[in-house]
Amino acid sequence: MRDAAHVREVAASISALGFCDPILIGKDNVVLDGEVRVEAAKLLGLPSVPCVRVDHLTDEEQRLLRLAINRLGEKGQWDLDELKIEFEELILDDAPIETDWPGLRTADLYENRDLKPTTDLRAVLKGVLAEQFGLSADVLGRAVFPDTLGVKPMSGLVAV
């Protein structure tokens, strides 16, 4: 059973922008990637959808591919600087930005306009200073960045 709200969101995207991400079909017409898009297309009553056939894989390779596609998608991250530029340009163009998408709801925004930062810049700077100059977390939290003892320095930022 698919998440009905997610299927509706994908259907809305397809309605607004077209079907831009083909379904990946394996041998015996098994959907390897795009099951939610198929459900969204059915919801919209589309008679056909774009597909890419990859019938050269064994059954085991098809299962591995399905897992890899889904897992790799989970590991991706936004480039927040690029995302900010993209949104600023879309706003200047008066593009219809749907802010009820997951991650773009008002509760997910900082000051109702920017994506909430996922990394505290102070943690990054503390990490660099700690690794470069050997400053302790205590010194960084009391003297360099006063009242930030709760912000832990990131590690592994400086190549040795």
C-alpha positions as CSV (number, residue, x, y, z in Angstrom):
1,M,0.0,0.0,0.0
2,R,1.4,3.4,-1.0
3,D,1.1,6.5,1.0
4,A,-1.9,8.1,-0.5
5,A,-0.8,11.7,0.3
6,H,2.6,11.0,-1.4
7,V,0.8,9.7,-4.5
8,R,-1.4,12.8,-4.6
9,E,1.7,15.0,-4.3
10,V,3.5,13.2,-7.1
11,A,0.3,13.4,-9.2
12,A,0.1,17.2,-8.6
13,S,3.7,17.5,-9.7
14,I,3.0,15.5,-12.9
15,S,0.0,17.6,-13.6
16,A,2.0,20.8,-13.2
17,L,5.2,19.9,-14.8
18,G,4.5,16.8,-16.9
19,F,5.9,13.3,-16.6
20,C,9.6,14.0,-16.5
21,D,11.0,10.9,-14.7
22,P,10.5,7.7,-16.6
23,I,9.5,4.4,-15.0
24,L,12.3,1.8,-14.9
25,I,11.0,-1.6,-16.1
26,G,12.8,-4.9,-15.7
27,K,12.2,-8.2,-17.4
28,D,8.7,-9.6,-17.1
29,N,7.4,-6.0,-16.8
30,V,8.5,-5.6,-13.2
31,V,8.6,-2.0,-12.0
32,L,12.1,-1.5,-10.7
33,D,11.8,2.2,-10.0
34,G,8.7,4.4,-10.1
35,E,5.9,2.6,-8.4
36,V,4.6,5.8,-6.8
37,R,4.7,7.6,-10.2
38,V,2.7,4.7,-11.7
39,E,0.1,5.1,-9.0
40,A,0.0,8.8,-9.6
41,A,-0.4,8.3,-13.4
42,K,-3.3,6.0,-12.7
43,L,-4.8,8.6,-10.4
44,L,-4.6,11.1,-13.2
45,G,-6.0,8.7,-15.7
46,L,-2.9,8.8,-18.0
47,P,-3.2,6.2,-20.7
48,S,0.6,5.7,-20.8
49,V,3.8,6.8,-19.2
50,P,7.4,7.1,-20.3
51,C,9.5,4.0,-19.5
52,V,13.0,2.7,-19.7
53,R,13.4,-1.0,-20.1
54,V,16.4,-2.8,-18.5
55,D,15.7,-6.4,-19.2
56,H,19.3,-7.5,-19.4
57,L,19.6,-7.9,-15.6
58,T,19.2,-11.2,-13.7
59,D,16.4,-11.4,-11.0
60,E,19.1,-10.9,-8.3
61,E,20.5,-7.8,-10.1
62,Q,17.1,-6.4,-10.5
63,R,16.5,-6.7,-6.7
64,L,20.0,-5.1,-6.1
65,L,19.2,-2.3,-8.5
66,R,15.9,-1.5,-6.8
67,L,17.6,-1.4,-3.4
68,A,20.5,0.7,-4.7
69,I,18.2,3.3,-6.4
70,N,16.2,3.7,-3.2
71,R,19.1,3.8,-0.8
72,L,21.2,6.2,-3.0
73,G,18.2,8.6,-3.1
74,E,18.1,8.6,0.7
75,K,21.7,9.5,1.0
76,G,21.5,12.6,-1.2
77,Q,21.7,16.1,0.4
78,W,20.6,19.5,-0.8
79,D,23.3,22.0,-1.6
80,L,21.7,24.7,0.5
81,D,23.6,27.6,-1.3
82,E,22.4,26.4,-4.7
83,L,18.9,25.7,-3.4
84,K,18.7,29.3,-2.0
85,I,19.8,30.8,-5.3
86,E,17.2,28.6,-7.1
87,F,14.4,29.7,-4.9
88,E,15.4,33.4,-5.1
89,E,15.4,33.2,-8.9
90,L,12.0,31.4,-8.9
91,I,10.6,34.1,-6.6
92,L,11.9,36.8,-8.8
93,D,10.2,35.1,-11.8
94,D,6.9,34.8,-9.8
95,A,7.0,31.0,-10.2
96,P,4.2,29.2,-8.4
97,I,6.2,27.6,-5.6
98,E,4.2,24.9,-3.8
99,T,5.2,25.4,-0.1
100,D,3.3,22.4,1.2
101,W,5.8,19.9,-0.2
102,P,7.6,17.8,2.4
103,G,10.4,19.9,3.8
104,L,9.0,23.1,2.5
105,R,6.1,23.5,4.9
106,T,6.0,26.7,7.0
107,A,7.1,24.7,10.0
108,D,10.3,23.7,8.1
109,L,11.2,27.2,7.2
110,Y,13.4,29.7,9.2
111,E,11.7,33.0,9.6
112,N,9.0,31.8,7.1
113,R,11.3,32.2,4.2
114,D,14.5,30.2,4.3
115,L,15.1,26.5,4.8
116,K,16.1,25.8,8.3
117,P,19.9,25.2,8.5
118,T,20.8,21.6,9.1
119,T,24.3,22.5,10.3
120,D,25.2,25.2,12.8
121,L,27.9,27.2,11.3
122,R,29.4,27.8,14.7
123,A,30.0,24.0,15.0
124,V,31.9,24.1,11.7
125,L,34.0,27.0,12.7
126,K,34.7,25.5,16.1
127,G,35.8,22.3,14.5
128,V,38.2,24.1,12.2
129,L,39.7,26.1,15.0
130,A,39.9,23.1,17.3
131,E,41.7,21.0,14.6
132,Q,44.0,23.8,13.3
133,F,45.0,25.5,16.6
134,G,44.2,22.8,19.2
135,L,41.7,24.9,21.0
136,S,39.5,23.0,23.4
137,A,35.7,22.9,23.2
138,D,35.6,24.7,26.5
139,V,37.8,27.6,25.3
140,L,35.8,27.8,22.0
141,G,32.4,27.8,23.9
142,R,33.4,30.4,26.5
143,A,35.9,32.8,24.8
144,V,35.7,32.5,21.0
145,F,32.0,31.9,20.7
146,P,30.6,33.0,24.1
147,D,27.6,31.1,25.5
148,T,27.9,28.3,23.0
149,L,29.0,25.4,25.1
150,G,26.1,23.4,23.8
151,V,27.3,23.6,20.3
152,K,29.9,20.8,19.8
153,P,32.8,21.3,17.4
154,M,32.5,19.3,14.2
155,S,35.4,17.0,13.6
156,G,37.2,15.7,10.5
157,L,37.0,19.0,8.6
158,V,40.7,19.6,8.2
159,A,42.7,17.3,6.1
160,V,45.9,16.2,7.9
